[in-house]
Amino acid sequence: MTACWAPLPPGSGFGPGNLPYGVAVDADGRTQVVTRVGDAVLTVADAVEPSLRSLVDGPTLDPLLAAGPDTWRRVREQLVDHLAEPRHERPLTPVADVGLLLPFTVGDYVDFYSSIHHATNLGRLFRPDAEPLLPNWRRLPVGYHGRAGTVAVSGTPVVRPTGLVAEGDEVVRRPSGQLDLELEVGFVVGPGNEPGHPIDPDEADDHVFGVVLVNDWSARDLQAFEYQPLGPFLGKSFLTTVSPWVVPLAALADHLVPPPRQEPAPDPSLRAERPWGLDLELEVAINGTIVTRTCFADLYWTFAQQLAHLTSNGATTRPGDLFASGTVSGPTEGELGSLIELTQRGAHPVTLADGTRRSWLLDGDTVTLGARAPGLRGAPPIDLGQAVGTIVAAPPRSPRAPGARR
């Protein structure tokens, strides 16, 4: 185990093997790039050499993302060395005493659909008399382009969206009555690629800086009415929650595992020699009741393949781009990453610890996503933190005066 002078609670997943990056604002209003050590934060600029401070001495991770993997490695090594050297020991600021902000400027946001169990479950719900997976699903990582401007940090209220829904033969505008969660893992991009030059799957660690948790909130009734023929839009774009800590991909290097066998073999542009599955244990709680525990390692399409496919037509990426896995579900009933699956489209509600039942999320409900990479060979686990959101009621619609223009 790597030495560390900072106090670490027993079993902490925020030891020197992790050192995730975040952006914190303190009681005096100062905003700084920090790393988390146990239950405290360390200002990164205080721990690195002067030549690197300009990359981390600001209110965002953006300059560090753009600097590339060699610089990421140097910063990380210096953080580890700083924490291992007893002469640097000093009191650190408790994480409870700072506010955590969205740590990077989100460029483009793409959400994939890469869990074979989730895709199969939805296919059976929506096409019960047909093959659940459409013909293209095993050929490429299906995805859609989301809205970067509504990606928000954990703790941001989830305002219930309002939109057009079908009610019998009528179409009405009302607050969504089928608000859902989606358990996902997201990947934060650093250096981009040149136009027309796709990223190879085995180059993923040259471009992916780190990992976050993602809740891609979904209004299923809005989505059902709008998505044909072009796919998700307003049913998804109202909010996407991400965890405040970006865990460096380097911290998870020992947790990369071979992915499931893909049949048929993918296109050459999606083939990799290196193992890009990621062994993470994920969970979802509603109002403190755990309703799902599942594993990320069996995701059919890996994050390296997702990034390769995203650029395979010559499209570019840039620092701060975010792409997410899509809902992560496992093969059993207790491993389903969305309410639409857990409740069979609302027909079989889940029961919470207080005895109440949920087909869909209600105003006041708090959803908490958590994840950690399991400890290996005696090393402690790597914690990704949490992505938390509480549902608040849709604001009342202002009455429109006769003849008024908007």
N, C-alpha and C positions, 0 to 999 in steps of 0.2 A: 504494500500500500504506500502511495506517495505521502511523504511527510507534509504536515500542515500545522502551523501554529494557531490558526483560528479554531475556536471551539466548534465541534461537530456533534450534533445530537446522535445517539445510537441509531444506526440504520439509515442515516441521512443519505439521500440520493444527490446531495449538493456538495459533495466533497471535491478535492482537487482533481479527480478524474473526470469531473463534469465541467465546471466553470462556464455556465451559460452566460450569455450577454443580454443585458436589458438596459432600459433607460429609466432613471428614477428622478423624481423631483423631491427635494427635501423640504423641511419645515420653513426654510428661508427662501424657498422658491427657486433654488439652483437646480438646473437640470444637467445630469451627468450620465455618461455611459458607465455602467457598473457590471460587476459579475457577482453572482450569489455564492456565498460560502456558508454552508449550514443555514442558519436562520438570520444571517447578516449579509450586508452588501459591502463590497470593496470597490472604490473608484478605480477604474482601469488605468486612467492616466497617471495615477500615483504609483503604479507598479511596473511601468515600461520605460524604456530608454527615451531620451528626448526626441530622437529622430522619429519615433512612432507616436508621440503624444498627439500630434495634430490630427491623427486618424480617429482618436477616441476622446478628444477633449472638446466635446460638443454635445448637442442635444439629440443626436441620432447616430445610428450605426452606419449610415449611408457611405461615408468615406472608407470605413473598414471593409464593407462589402465590396467596394470597387477595387480595393487594393490587391486582391487575388490571393491564391493559396500559400505562396511563399511568405507573404506578410502575415496571413492568418496564423501560420505555424510559429513565426517569431513572437507574435503577441502572446499566443497561448503558452509557449515555452517560458516566456518571461513572467507571466502570471504564476505558473507553477513554481518557478524558482523563487519568486518573491514570497510566496506563501510557505515555502520550505525553509527559508532563512530566518532563524529566530530573532536576529537583530531588527527585523521589520515589525516584530509583534507590537500590536497596539489595539485599543478598542475599536471595533467596527460598528457601523450603524445598523441597528436591527431592521430587518426587512419590513417589519410592521410599522416602522416610523417613516417610511417613504411611500410616495405614490408611484405606481408603475405605469408608464406610458407606452403607446405603440412604438416599438423600438426602431422602426425603419420606415421609410417612405415607400408605400406599396406602388410598384410600377404597374405591370399588368397582373391580372389574377385569372388563373385558369383552374377549373375544377374538373377532375377526372371521375371515372366511373369504373374502378378497377378491381373491386372485390367480386369474384365470381359468385360467391354466396349471396351477396346483396343483389346483384344483377339478376340472378336466377329467381330469388324470392320475389322481386318486383315483376319479373316476367310472368311468373305464375299468378300473381295477383291481377295483373292487367290483361294477360292473354292466357286464360286458364285452359283453353282448348288448342293451344299452339305450343311450339317449341319456345321455352322461356327466353333463351338467348337468341337475339337476332344474328343473322349470318356474319355481320362484320365484327361482332364483339370479340371473338378469339383471334381476329386478324390485326387489331390495332387498339391502342388505349383510347377509348371513347372519352370525349371531354366537351366542355363548353367554356366560352369566355365569359367570366363573371365581371362584377363591378368593383374595381379597386377602391373607389371612393367611399364605399360603405364597409370596408374591412376595419374593424375596431378592436381595441385591446380588451382582454378579459375584464369583466366588471361593468362594461358599458350596458345600460338598460336595453332590453329587446322590446322595442315598441311594436305592438301587434300591427301587422300591415293591413291595409284596406285595399280592396281591388274588386274587379269584376269576376263574378262566379255564376255558374249555371244553377238555377233552381227550377227543375222541371222544364217547362218550355220558355221560361223567362231568364233574362240575364240581369242581375242586380249588382250594385256596388255595396259592399258591406265589409266589416272587419273579418279577417280570416277566421273560420271556425275549425280549421284543421292545421293548426300550427305544430310543426314537427322539429325535431333536432336531427342532426347528422354528425356522427362520430367520425372524425377524419384526422389525418396527419398531413401537415403542410411542409413545404420545402422552400427555403429562401435562397434566391439566386444571387451570386456575386457577379464576377465578370461575365459579360455577354459574349456572343459570337458575332462574326462578321456576316452581313447579308449574303445569303446563298451558300453559307457554309454550315451545314447541320452539325450538331454535337453528337458524337458517338457515345453510346451507353457507357463504355468503359472510360470516358472522360468526365463522368458525372462529378467526381470529387474535385475537379478543376473549376467547376462552376457552381456547385451547391455549397453554400456557406453553412447552413444549419437547418434545424428541424423545430417546428412548433406544432402545437395542437390546434385544430380547426373545428369549429362548429358552423356548418353551412346551413343555418336556419332555413326552413322550407315551409311555405304556405301551400299545403297540398291541394286545397280547393282552387286557389288562384292558378297554381301550376297546371292542374288538370284541364282547365278551360283554355289556357293560353298556349300550351307547349306544342300543339300540332299546328303546322308542320315544322316549325323552326326550333323548338326546344325551350329550355328554361329562360325566363326573363324576370318579370316582376315578382313571381313566386319565390325567387331566390335572392334578388338584388337588394333587398331592404336592409340586410345586415349579415355580416360574416364575422364571427368572433375568433380571435387568435389568442393564444397564451402569451404572457409578457416576456417569457424567457426563450431566447433562441439558443438551443443546444447545438454546439458546433458538431458538424458531421464527424470531425476528428475524434470527438469524445465517444462516438458510437461505432468506431472502426471495428472493435472486437465483437460487435453485435450484428455485423453484416453476415448473412447466411444465404445459402442457395435458395432461390425461389421455387415455387411449385413447378412441376413439369408443364410445359406449354405444348398443347396439341391442337392444331398442327404447328409445326415449327414456325416461328415468326419470320417476317421479312428480314433479309440480311441487315437492314438499317436498324433493326431492333434487337439484334443478337449481341450478347455480351459474353466475354470470357470470365469476367470476375463475378463473384456472388453479390448481388445487390438487393436481396431480400433483407429486411430489417426486423430484428427480433425485439418487439415492444409489447408489453402487456398494457391493454387499454381498458378503461371502465367508464361507465356513465352512471350518474346519480341524479335522481329527481327529488328535490326537497330532502336530501340526505339518504334516500333509499337507493341502493345500487340496483339498477335494473339490467345492466349488461356488463359482462366481462368477456373480453375477446383478445385475440392475438393478431398482430400486424404481419407476422412472418409469412402467412399464407396468402397475402395479397397476390393476385394473379399477375398483374402488370406492375413491375417494380418502378420506383421513382426514377431510376436511371433510364428505363425505357420510356417513361412519360416525358422526361426532358428531351430525349432523342426524338420522339415523335413530334413534340411541340415545335421542334426546329427542322424537321425533316423536309419541309417544303421550302426551306430557305428563310423562314421567319427568324427574327432575332430575339434575343433576351437582353435584359439590362439589369444592373444592380437594383435589388429591391423587388424584382419580380417574385411573385408567390404562386406556386402551384400546389394543389391539394389532391389527396389520394382518391377522393370520393368516399362515400360511406363504407366503413369497415365492419363487415359482419362475418361471423364464423358459421360453421355448419350446424350448430345446435340452437335450441330455442333460447338459451341464456346468453347467446353471443351475438345478438342482433343489434345493429348500430343505429336504428331509427325506430320511431314509434309506428310508422306505417307497416313495418315488419313485425314488431313486437305485438301489435294489437290486431294484425291481419286487417289493415285498412280501417281500423276503428271498431271492428266487430267484437274483439275480445280484449277489453281493457286490462291494463296492468294494475295491480293493487299495491299501494305504497304502505309504508310502515304505520302511518296514522289511520289506515283503514279506507282511505279515499281511493278512488279508481280514476284512471286516466286512459281515455282513447286518444286524446290530443292534449297539448299543453294548455293550461288555464292561466289567466292573469294572476300574478303573484308567485307562480312556480319558478324555482331556481334550478337550473340545469348545470351540473358540474362534470366536465370531462377531465380525466386524469390519465397519466401514462408514465411508465418507467421501463427502462431496459433492465432485465434481471441481473443480479450479481453473478459474476463468472469467476470460477477458480479462486474463491475467497474474496474477490474484490466487491466493494459495495455496489448497489444498483445505481443507475443513472436516472434521475428524476427529470421529467419534462415539465413539471408544475401542473397547473390547472388552467382550463378555459371555462369561465363562469359567466352565466347570463341569467338575469331575472326578467320575466315577462311583465310588461306593463300594458295597460289598456290602450287601445287605439284612441287618439285624441278625437273629441267630437268634431264632426264636420260643420264648418261655419255655414249657416244658411245663406243661400244666394238670393239677393234682392232681385225682384223683377226688373229686367232690362239691364242688370249689372253686367259689366264685361270683366273677364279675367284673362 
